[in-house]
Amino acid sequence: APAAVLVPFCTIGFRSGLYCEWIRGGGLGMAASSELDVRNGEGVVLWSHDVGTFVQDGAPVRSLHVYGSAWDLAADGFDTVTFGPAGHLS
């Protein structure tokens, strides 16, 4: 059995999916199939709809970073943060 589970995540799951494939291909210098169970987190936007709970420092939070306005599709009741025009959080 794998020694650990690793679940990368991003806004909608695309970048984290690519990262999972990189890791599975040995990108972390591990034999991923035997040492690490790698699963795609599928994105915080989907999580906000399906699960609806995020925790930071042990406390529930109702805000999340959604990369840009095109991905600002979080569930109702969430405050979203995007990058501004200069690439800084807005």
Disulfide bonds with the S-S distance in Angstrom:
none
